[in-house]
C-alpha cells in the first residue's frame, strides 16, 4: 500500500518522494529530496468540504498563523483525486510543520498562554476570512454526525441522554453574533499542536473545522490538558484553574473575550465531555470492548450521571480586559 501511494503521489506532485510511512489510516509521513511532508488521504469529508477547509487554512498561513501550508499538484490543485484499491479518494499534501508534540509535563502556563494567544489570532483571522469568502460547505457544528448524541447513546442510559439533550438545547439556544460564532478549528487537542524550541506553535489537522461558538476552541484544549496532561505534583483543581486563566489571558492579547463567553465555558466543557462519550458508542464495538474501554466508559458514565464538574472554575478567577 505504501509503495503504491508513493508512486501515485510522485505522479501528481512536484516533489521527489523517497519514502512513505503510515501514521494513521489516513495520514502518511512522506520523505522527499526537498524535505518532509504529510499526505492526507481520506474521504472523511467531501471534495467541496475539503477544498473549502484547505482554502481556509491556506488563508491562515498567508496571514502568518502557524499552520502547515499545502503543496499544489502538478495540475494546480490543492485537493486531488486519486484511485486507490479501485476507489477514488481525496488527497492533500502538506509541508511538515516545525516543532514537536510536547511531553505532558511541559504543558505549563507559559505554553498554554501562548496557545491562547494563537487561538485568539486564529479566530480574528477567521472573521476576516468569512467576510471575504463566505463558506457554503463547512457545516455548523450541530449538523455534523458526531453531535447526534441521542442517535448513539443507548436508550437505556436515560440520565445521560437527558443531560445530553439539555446541553445540546442550551448551546443551540445561545444567541449568535459575528463576535462569538464562526469558523474555527473544532478539534484543538494538545496532540494537534506542535511546539518548537522558541515557543513557536503550529496548529495542525483542521479536518474537523466547523462553525461553532468560538469558546469551543478554548474548551477543547482545556479539556485535553486536564484529561491527559496533568501528571500529578499538585492539585488537579488548581491545575485546571491555572491553565484556564493562562489560555484566556493569552487569548485576550489578540481578541476580545466577553463575560458572557467566559460564563458559558463550563457548558462547552460539558458539551465536549458528552461528545467524547458519544463517540465511544459511535465507533467502539460494544460486543468486543476491552477492559480498558469499559473502564473509560464507566468513568464517563459516573461523571455525567452524577453531574460532576470536569472544570471547577469561577468566572471571577479571570480579569477581562
C-alpha positions in Angstrom: 0.0 0.0 0.0 2.7 2.5 1.0 4.7 1.8 -2.2 1.5 2.3 -4.3 0.8 5.6 -2.5 4.5 6.7 -3.1 4.1 6.1 -6.8 0.8 7.8 -7.0 1.9 10.9 -5.2 5.1 11.2 -7.2 2.9 11.2 -10.4 0.9 14.2 -9.3 3.1 16.4 -7.0 6.2 18.5 -7.8 8.3 16.8 -5.2 10.6 13.8 -5.4 9.3 11.4 -2.7 11.6 8.7 -1.5 9.6 7.1 1.3 6.0 7.0 2.5 5.1 5.7 6.0 1.7 5.3 7.5 1.0 7.4 10.6 -2.7 6.7 10.8 -5.3 5.1 8.5 -5.5 8.4 6.6 -2.2 10.3 7.3 1.1 9.4 5.8 4.6 10.8 6.5 6.4 11.5 3.3 10.2 11.9 2.9 11.3 13.7 -0.2 14.6 15.2 -1.5 13.0 18.6 -0.8 12.2 17.8 2.8 9.4 16.3 5.0 5.7 16.3 4.0 2.5 14.7 5.2 -0.2 13.4 2.8 -3.8 13.1 4.0 -5.7 10.5 2.0 -9.4 10.2 3.0 -13.0 10.6 2.0 -13.9 11.6 5.6 -15.2 14.8 4.1 -16.5 15.6 0.6 -14.4 17.2 -2.1 -16.2 20.5 -1.6 -15.7 20.5 2.2 -12.1 19.6 1.9 -11.5 22.3 -0.7 -13.1 24.9 1.5 -11.1 23.7 4.5 -7.8 23.9 2.7 -8.6 27.3 1.2 -9.3 28.4 4.8 -6.0 27.1 6.2 -4.0 28.5 3.3 -5.5 31.9 4.1 -4.5 31.5 7.8 -1.0 30.6 6.7 -0.8 33.6 4.4 -1.9 35.8 7.4 1.0 34.5 9.4 -0.7 32.0 11.6 1.3 28.8 12.5 -0.4 26.2 10.2 1.0 23.8 7.7 0.9 25.1 4.1 -0.3 22.8 1.3 1.5 21.8 -1.8 -0.4 22.2 -5.1 -0.3 19.3 -7.5 1.2 19.5 -11.0 -2.4 20.2 -12.1 -2.5 23.2 -9.8 -5.0 21.6 -7.4 -4.8 21.8 -3.6 -7.2 18.8 -3.2 -6.5 16.0 -5.7 -8.4 12.8 -6.6 -6.5 9.5 -6.8 -7.6 5.9 -7.3 -6.5 3.6 -4.6 -7.7 -0.1 -4.3 -10.2 0.7 -7.1 -11.8 3.5 -5.1 -11.5 7.2 -5.7 -10.1 9.0 -2.7 -9.0 12.6 -2.0 -5.5 13.6 -1.1 -3.9 16.8 0.3 -0.1 17.2 0.6 1.2 19.4 3.4 4.7 20.6 4.2 5.7 19.2 7.5 5.3 21.6 10.4 8.3 22.5 12.7 8.2 21.5 16.3 7.3 18.5 18.4 4.4 17.2 20.4 5.4 18.4 23.9 5.8 15.8 26.7 2.9 16.1 29.1 4.9 17.7 31.9 5.9 20.6 29.7 2.4 21.9 29.1 2.9 24.7 31.6 1.2 28.1 31.9 3.6 29.9 29.6 3.0 27.4 26.7 -0.8 27.5 27.3 -0.8 31.3 27.4 0.9 31.3 24.0 -1.7 28.7 22.8 -4.5 31.0 23.9 -2.8 33.9 22.0 -2.6 31.9 18.9 -6.3 30.8 19.2 -7.2 34.5 19.5 -5.3 35.2 16.3 -7.0 32.2 14.6 -10.4 33.5 15.4 -9.6 37.0 14.4 -8.3 35.8 11.0 -11.4 33.5 10.7 -13.7 36.6 10.9 -11.7 38.2 8.2 -11.8 35.1 6.0 -15.6 34.7 6.3 -16.1 38.4 5.2 -14.1 37.7 2.1 -15.1 34.1 1.4 -18.5 33.0 2.9 -18.4 29.3 3.5 -21.0 27.1 1.8 -19.9 23.5 2.6 -18.4 23.6 6.1 -21.1 22.7 8.5 -22.5 24.4 11.6 -21.5 22.2 14.5 -24.9 20.6 15.1 -25.2 19.4 11.5 -22.2 17.1 12.0 -23.0 13.4 12.7 -20.7 13.4 15.8 -23.2 15.7 17.6 -26.1 13.3 17.1 -25.8 12.2 20.7 -29.2 10.7 21.0 -28.6 8.5 18.0 -25.6 6.8 19.6 -26.1 6.9 23.4 -28.2 3.9 24.2 -31.9 4.4 25.1 -31.5 2.7 28.5 -28.9 5.4 29.6 -31.8 7.7 30.4 -29.9 10.1 32.7 -27.0 10.7 30.3 -29.5 11.1 27.4 -31.3 13.8 29.4 -28.1 15.6 30.2 -27.0 15.4 26.5 -30.4 16.7 25.3 -30.2 19.6 27.8 -26.7 20.6 26.8 -27.5 20.5 23.1 -30.6 22.6 23.7 -28.7 25.2 25.7 -25.9 25.6 23.2 -28.4 25.8 20.2 -30.4 28.4 22.0 -27.4 30.7 22.7 -27.6 34.0 20.7 -25.1 34.1 17.9 -23.2 37.1 16.6 -20.1 37.7 14.4 -18.2 38.3 17.6 -18.9 35.0 19.3 -19.7 32.5 16.5 -17.9 31.5 13.3 -15.3 29.3 11.6 -12.9 27.5 14.0 -10.6 24.5 14.3 -13.0 22.4 16.3 -10.5 19.8 17.5 -7.7 21.6 19.3 -6.5 18.6 21.3 -2.9 19.2 22.5 -1.9 16.5 20.1 -2.9 18.8 17.3 -0.4 21.5 18.4 3.4 21.4 17.7 5.9 23.5 19.7 9.4 24.4 18.7 12.3 25.4 21.0 11.4 29.1 20.6 7.9 28.5 21.8 6.5 28.9 18.3 3.3 27.0 17.9 1.9 25.3 14.8 -1.7 24.1 14.7 -2.4 21.1 12.6 -5.3 18.8 11.5 -8.1 21.2 10.6 -10.2 18.3 9.2 -12.9 18.8 11.8 -13.2 22.6 11.3 -16.7 23.7 11.7 -18.8 26.8 12.5 -19.4 27.0 16.3 -19.1 29.3 19.2 -15.5 30.5 19.4 -15.4 29.4 23.1 -15.5 25.8 22.0 -11.9 26.2 20.6 -10.9 27.1 24.1 -12.9 24.4 25.9 -11.2 21.6 23.9 -7.6 22.3 24.9 -8.6 23.0 28.5 -10.4 19.6 28.5 -7.5 17.9 26.8 -4.9 19.3 29.2 -6.9 18.2 32.3 -7.7 14.8 30.8 -4.3 13.9 29.5 -1.5 16.3 30.6 -1.8 16.6 34.4 0.6 14.1 35.8 0.5 15.0 39.5 2.8 17.1 41.6 -0.1 19.3 42.7 -3.8 19.8 42.9 -5.7 19.0 39.7 -8.4 21.5 40.5 -5.8 24.3 40.8 -4.1 23.0 37.6 -7.4 23.3 35.7 -8.0 26.9 37.0 -4.4 27.8 36.3 -4.4 26.6 32.6 -7.8 28.2 32.1 -6.5 31.6 33.3 -3.4 31.2 31.1 -5.3 30.4 27.9 -7.8 33.2 28.4 -5.1 35.7 29.3 -3.3 34.8 26.1 -6.5 34.9 24.0 -7.2 38.5 25.2 -3.9 39.7 23.8 -5.2 39.1 20.3 -9.0 39.0 20.5 -12.0 40.2 22.6 -13.4 38.0 25.3 -16.8 38.8 26.7 -18.1 38.0 30.2 -20.9 36.0 28.6 -18.5 33.9 26.6 -16.5 33.2 29.8 -19.6 32.2 31.8 -20.5 29.7 29.1 -17.2 27.9 29.3 -18.4 25.1 31.7 -21.3 24.4 29.3 -18.9 23.9 26.4 -16.6 21.7 28.6 -19.7 19.6 29.2 -20.5 19.5 25.5 -17.0 18.2 24.8 -17.3 15.6 27.5 -20.6 14.2 26.2 -19.2 14.5 22.6 -16.3 12.2 23.6 -18.7 9.7 25.4 -21.0 9.6 22.4 -18.0 8.9 20.1 -17.3 5.8 22.1 -20.7 4.4 21.3 -20.4 5.6 17.7 -17.0 3.9 16.9 -16.4 1.2 19.5 -17.8 -2.3 19.0 -19.9 -2.8 22.1 -19.6 -6.6 21.8 -15.8 -6.5 21.8 -15.0 -3.9 24.4 -11.6 -4.3 26.1 -11.3 -3.9 29.9 -9.7 -0.5 29.3 -12.6 0.7 27.1 -15.1 -0.5 29.7 -13.2 1.3 32.4 -13.1 4.5 30.4 -16.8 4.4 29.6 -17.7 3.8 33.2 -15.6 6.8 34.4 -17.5 9.0 31.9 -20.9 7.4 33.0 -20.2 8.2 36.6 -19.1 11.8 35.9 -22.0 12.6 33.7 -24.7 10.8 35.7 -23.6 12.4 39.0 -23.2 15.8 37.3 -19.5 16.1 38.4 -18.0 19.2 37.0 -14.9 18.5 34.9 -13.6 22.0 35.4 -14.1 23.7 38.8 -13.8 27.3 37.6 -15.3 30.6 38.6 -15.6 33.4 36.0 -14.3 35.8 38.7 -11.0 33.9 38.5 -10.1 35.8 35.3 -9.8 39.5 34.9 -11.3 40.5 31.5 -9.7 43.4 29.5 
